[in-house]
Amino acid sequence: MEQGRLHLIWTDECGAAGFVIAILFAVAAVGVAVLLLGTEPQRELANTRTSVANLTKIEDAMSVYATQDAAQLLPCPADGSVTGGARGFAPAPIGGACTINAGIVPFRSLGLSESDVTDAYGTVVTLIVDDLSLDVCNGTTGRAGNLTLFGGSQPNALYAVVSHGENKRGGYTGAGVQISVSASAVEADNCADGSACTDPDTVSVTVGPHNDDGNSDLHFDDRVLVAGSTDFDSLCLSVHGP
């Protein structure tokens, strides 16, 4: 009788223990799901901070370049498909114009490393200029830009630098490979010149707004930093005097 009673107790306790273990597994699964949901925004925030930090570093280098240039000219974009030791040099303007309006940031000419101009997703940052905006000064003030902005509050800019975001569309990898852009994608305006670019002579930039729509025609995850005329007022005043 005692043995049967012990058997019943053991069976009940095992059943209770199994129930408790099942509950613990369920709670753990929920915890992991919550953790993963919380990790993705944190990861995206970290990627955004890294990309923005590099865009700011490029902006500073561009200002230094214009300061040191005798005519206060911006550098031309570099060909992103070039690899090896010739990669990252700004070609000289021909007749005052760049051979391409959009390409990778000419990091060697700016005194930067390629990692300085690569965003958090492994894509090299694109530089877009308007041929007429290479001269940043209009006397003692910054010259009005001619680079058209879509989605921005200001009408134009002198230049723009673009981090192409997680989908990388329109940008070049470090291996000189360009990620294609859909013909109707909103990110096509920010495409670096190349065979995958829908507008091989870019004179406009889309600055937003951010759109996570899965449809590639609507998705926009570029991070764009633009420089307008007022960004160079202090430089122009210091060079040309009051």
N, C-alpha and C positions, 0 to 999 in steps of 0.2 A: 504493500500500500504506500509505504514511504517512498519507495522507488518510483512508483507511478506519479506521486505528487511532485517529486523532484523533476521528473520528465516534463510535466506540465509547466512547471516554473521555468525550466530551461527553454522550452519552446516559446513561451510567452515573451521571455526576455530577448530571445533571438529576433523574434518578430518586431519587438519594440526597437531594438538596436538597428535593425534593417530599415525601419521607418525613419528613425533619426538620421541615419546615414544618407538616405534618399533626400531628406529635407536639406541636409548640409550640402549635398551635391547641387541641388537646385539653387540654393542661395549662392554657392560659389559660381555657378554658371551665370546667374544674373549679375554678380559682381564683376566677372570678366567682361561681360557684354557692356556694362556701364563704363568699365575702364577703357575698353577699346573705343567706345563712342567719345569718351573724353580725350583720348590720345590723338585722334585725327585733327580736331581743331587746334590742339596744342602744336602738332607737327606742322600744320599749315601756317600757324602764327610764326613759328621758328623759321620756316622757309621764306615767308614774307619779309621778316626782319633781315635775314641774310641778303636777300635780293635787293631790298631797299638800301641797305648799308653799302652794297657795291655800286648801286646807281649814284648814291651821294658821293662816293669816292671818285667815280668817273666825272661827275659834275665839277668837283674841285680840280681834277686834273685838266679838264677842258678850259677852265678859267686860267690856270697857270700857263697852258699852251698859248692862249690868246694874248696873255700878258707879255710873253717872251717873243711872240711873233712881231716882226717890225711893222706890219700893217694891221695887227690885231685880227688876224684871220683864224677861223676855226679850221681844224683838220678835216680832210675828206674821209669818208668811211673807207674801211679796208675790205678787200674781197674775202668773204668768209670761206670760199672754197679752196683758197691757197693754204697749203700745209708746209711744214718744215721751217727753216730759218727765215724765209721771206714772209712768214705769216705775221700779221698784226702791224704792218707798216702802213702809214697813210700815204697814198699816192699824191704826187704834187698836182695841184689844179692845172688844167690845160686851158689857157685863155681865160683864167679866172673862174673856171667851172670844174666841178668834179666829174670824173668819168661815170661814177654811180652816185645816186642820191642816198641810197640806203645800203649798209653793209655792216660788218662787225665793227665794234669800237677798235680803233687803231692803237691797241694797248702799248706796243713797243714805242710808237711815236709819242705817247703820253707818259712814258716812263713807268708803266704799270706792267704787271705780270698777267698772263692769260687767266689765272685763277681770280685775279682782281675783277675781271670783266665777265666772269661766268656766274650765272645765277644758281640758286639752290637746286635747280632741276637739271643742271649739267649743260645748259644751253648758253652760248656766248651772247652777251648783250648786243643788241642792234643799235647803231647810230644812224639817225635820219637827219639830213640837212637839206636846205633849199640852196641851189647854186648861188642865188642872189644874197643869201644870208651868211656867207663865209666871213664877210667883214662885219664885226659885231658892233662897231662904233659909228655913230652919226655925229661927228664932232665930239663934244664933251658928254654926250648921252648915248645910251645903248640904241642901236638902230632897230627900227620896227622889223619884225620877222615876217617871212612870207610862207612859212610852213603852216598849212591849214590844219586846224584841230577840229575833230568831231567828238562831241560829248563833253567839251570843255567850256569854261566860262569866258576864256580869253579868245580873241579871234584868230590869232596866229602865234607862231613861235620862231625863234632863231634855229633851234635844233631840238631833237628829242632823243632820249635813250630808252630802250624798250627791253624789259625782261619778259620773255614770251610765256612764262607761267608753266603750269604742270603739263599742258598738252604740247608745248614747245613749238607750235605751228608757226612757220615763217622764219624761225631762227636756225642758226648753224650750231652743230655740235663741235666739240674740240677736234674731231677728225675731219672737219670740212664738209660734213654732210648736212644738207638743208632738209628740214622737216616740211613736207608739202602743206599747202593751204588750199582749202576748198575755194572754188571760183566765186562763191557767194558768201563766204565767211566774213564776219565783221572784222576779224583779225587780219584780213588781207591787206588793209591799209598799213599795217605795221611790219609787213614782210620785208626782209632784207632782199636786195636784188639777187636774182638767181633764177634758175629754170623752174623752180617751184613757186615763184612769186607771180601773182596774177597781174600786178602792175609793176613792170620792170623799171619804171621811172617815177618812183614814189615822191609825191610832193604834199602828202597829207598824212596825218596820224590820228588814230582813234584812241582816246584816252579813257574811255569807259562808257557806261558804268559796268562794274563786274557782274557777270551773269553765269551761273553754274548750270544753265540748261544743258542737258545732255545732247541736244541737237547741235551738231558742229557748226551750223549756219548761224546760230545764236550765241553759242558759248563764247565767253570773253574772259580770259584770266590773265591778260597781260598787265604788267606793272609798268607804268609810263611816267617818266620824269621829263618835263619840258622846261626849256629856258627861254624866257621872253626878253624883251629889250631892257626892262628895268633891272634885270639880273646883272647887267654889265655897266650900269650907270657909274658906279664907283670906279671901275676899271678905266672907263673912257675918260672920266674926269681927271684921274691921276695921270693918264698918259698925255692927254691933250691940254690939260690945264684949264683954269676957269675962263 
